[in-house]
């Protein structure tokens, strides 16, 4: 007498996976970062052969904030192991300012003029910070009572501490319509 049977193999052992250490990168000019393929720096193995490595979010995805990247290793029996690492993003782009390099303002009929807000007139934009902080020196509203040339400094800082500045030469003078006669 004889008997026959089928032997079915079932792999229940999960693959091993080792994620890379946390990764550092910088934001692009649009305050985003396009994810590369991290499978090349992720390692893994399985007791029964080959594994497939994948990542989430997938390569080519644009992220706009520091993120956790999840890596997965799947063997041919559907066993999946995961690991994760952090993507630390840094803004290194200075705010962009479009300051004019010279301005003329006129004394009024009382021979006075207040310094305008040159920071507001500087067309400041930043890749990540919608509202960078600008400081003007001398400050807006400073009163002048005589013809002279002054230098106004505008310093802008974004939320990541990136700084840009400009100098504006301001001529304070009279004109025929101001009514001020020095």
C-alpha positions as MATLAB code, in Angstrom:
seq = 'XXXXXXXXXXXXXXXXXXXXXXXXXXXXXXXXXXXXXXXXXXXXXXXXXXXXXXXXXXXXXXXXXXXXXXXXXXXXXXXXXXXXXXXXXXXXXXXXXXXXXXXXXXXXXXXXXXXXXXXXXXXXXXXXXXXXXXXXXXXXXXXXXXXXXXXXXXXXXXXXXXXXXXXXXXXXXXXXXXXXXX';
ca = [
       0.000    0.000    0.000;
       1.077    3.562   -0.626;
      -0.156    7.028    0.044;
       0.529   10.387   -1.464;
       0.201   13.867   -0.115;
       0.973   17.423   -1.111;
       3.350   19.420    0.964;
       2.410   23.103    1.087;
       4.912   25.611    2.272;
       3.657   28.661    4.051;
       6.133   31.362    5.017;
       4.986   33.189    8.144;
       8.289   34.874    8.908;
       8.311   38.600    8.217;
      11.195   40.091    6.266;
      13.696   42.272    8.070;
      14.060   45.935    7.116;
      16.472   48.647    8.225;
      15.642   52.284    7.510;
      18.231   54.957    6.904;
      18.873   57.476    9.654;
      16.884   60.705    9.603;
      17.510   62.654    6.401;
      18.127   66.406    6.126;
      17.131   68.456    3.094;
      16.316   72.037    2.118;
      13.106   73.513    0.769;
      13.085   74.597   -2.871;
      12.071   78.065   -4.091;
       8.383   77.061   -3.807;
       8.788   75.889   -0.187;
       8.466   72.268   -1.202;
      10.724   69.251   -1.430;
      10.373   66.514   -4.048;
      10.977   63.154   -2.400;
      13.705   61.022   -3.937;
      13.604   57.233   -3.993;
      14.889   56.124   -0.576;
      14.785   52.383   -1.394;
      18.434   52.553   -2.438;
      19.507   53.474    1.094;
      17.105   51.075    2.821;
      18.208   47.490    3.433;
      16.233   44.354    4.030;
      16.236   40.576    3.662;
      13.945   37.574    3.908;
      14.389   33.917    4.848;
      12.716   32.718    1.624;
      14.152   34.910   -1.093;
      13.675   38.309   -2.602;
      11.806   41.245   -1.111;
      10.200   44.305   -2.640;
      10.998   47.640   -1.007;
       8.526   50.525   -1.236;
       8.164   53.915    0.395;
       5.285   56.107    1.471;
       4.887   58.890    0.433;
       6.165   57.623   -2.891;
       9.174   59.029   -4.788;
       8.304   62.184   -6.713;
       5.770   63.378   -4.121;
       6.228   67.013   -3.088;
       6.111   67.557    0.671;
       5.805   70.997    2.257;
       6.623   70.155    5.869;
       8.973   67.867    7.768;
       7.656   64.338    7.238;
       7.863   60.766    8.406;
       8.838   58.429    5.570;
       7.584   54.840    5.932;
       9.567   52.103    4.211;
       8.085   48.641    3.636;
       9.635   45.279    2.790;
       7.289   42.639    1.356;
       8.245   39.048    0.633;
       6.689   36.790   -2.014;
       4.211   35.395    0.542;
       2.784   38.826    1.389;
       4.521   39.257    4.717;
       5.266   42.952    5.259;
       7.597   44.729    7.679;
       7.818   48.502    8.065;
      10.239   51.035    9.446;
      10.249   54.822    9.375;
      12.631   57.747    9.443;
      12.167   61.498    9.639;
      12.756   63.923    6.818;
      13.948   67.182    8.367;
      13.446   70.144    6.029;
      15.161   73.511    6.396;
      14.437   76.833    4.722;
      17.756   78.408    3.694;
      16.394   80.951    1.181;
      16.617   84.596    2.172;
      13.566   86.812    1.646;
      13.643   88.666   -1.662;
      13.421   92.457   -1.533;
      13.080   94.895   -4.404;
      14.254   98.135   -2.832;
      14.907  101.204   -4.890;
      18.340  102.587   -4.198;
      17.313  106.262   -4.087;
      14.137  108.128   -3.274;
      13.122  111.771   -3.038;
      10.576  113.048   -0.527;
       9.425  116.641   -0.169;
       9.015  118.895    2.829;
       5.423  120.137    3.187;
       4.196  123.733    3.715;
       5.298  123.487    7.374;
       8.760  122.366    6.241;
       8.161  118.885    7.665;
       8.047  115.434    6.204;
       7.473  112.029    7.774;
       9.498  109.092    6.587;
       7.250  106.585    4.758;
       7.234  102.833    5.327;
       9.946  101.699    2.915;
       9.674   98.102    4.169;
       6.091   98.021    2.890;
       7.216   99.513   -0.423;
      10.025   96.990   -0.871;
       7.948   94.192   -2.410;
       9.201   91.566    0.046;
       8.481   87.917   -0.771;
       9.724   84.713    0.813;
       9.529   81.119   -0.361;
       8.112   79.728    2.913;
       7.067   82.605    5.170;
       4.008   84.529    3.934;
       4.692   87.347    6.405;
       8.403   87.959    7.028;
       9.224   90.666    9.582;
      10.832   93.881    8.364;
      12.477   96.573   10.442;
      13.232   99.993    9.037;
      15.803  102.385   10.457;
      15.075  105.243   10.912;
      11.528  103.978   11.471;
       8.424  104.947    9.534;
       6.964  108.210   10.788;
      10.290  109.778   11.771;
       9.876  113.537   11.256;
      12.431  115.578    9.312;
      12.410  119.375    9.193;
      15.250  120.273    6.854;
      16.720  119.390    3.512;
      19.209  116.564    3.791;
      20.203  113.155    2.511;
      19.662  110.169    4.810;
      20.244  106.441    4.479;
      17.340  104.184    5.352;
      18.054  100.554    6.154;
      15.395   97.855    5.737;
      16.189   94.448    7.283;
      13.810   91.530    6.680;
      13.876   88.231    8.572;
      11.765   85.168    7.745;
      10.455   82.600   10.236;
      13.552   80.422    9.671;
      15.934   83.251   10.582;
      17.073   83.995    7.013;
      17.903   87.694    6.636;
      18.134   90.130    3.741;
      18.622   93.887    3.818;
      18.824   96.915    1.598;
      19.899  100.537    1.894;
      17.904  103.373    0.376;
      19.366  106.844   -0.052;
      16.578  109.341    0.629;
      16.846  112.954   -0.514;
      14.679  115.234    1.622;
      14.130  118.477   -0.273;
      11.638  121.158   -1.276;
       9.869  121.701   -4.550;
       7.950  124.593   -6.047;
       4.592  123.227   -4.884;
       5.507  122.318   -1.298;
       5.266  125.858    0.081;
       8.312  125.348    2.253;
      11.091  127.879    1.752;
      14.284  127.192    3.601;
];
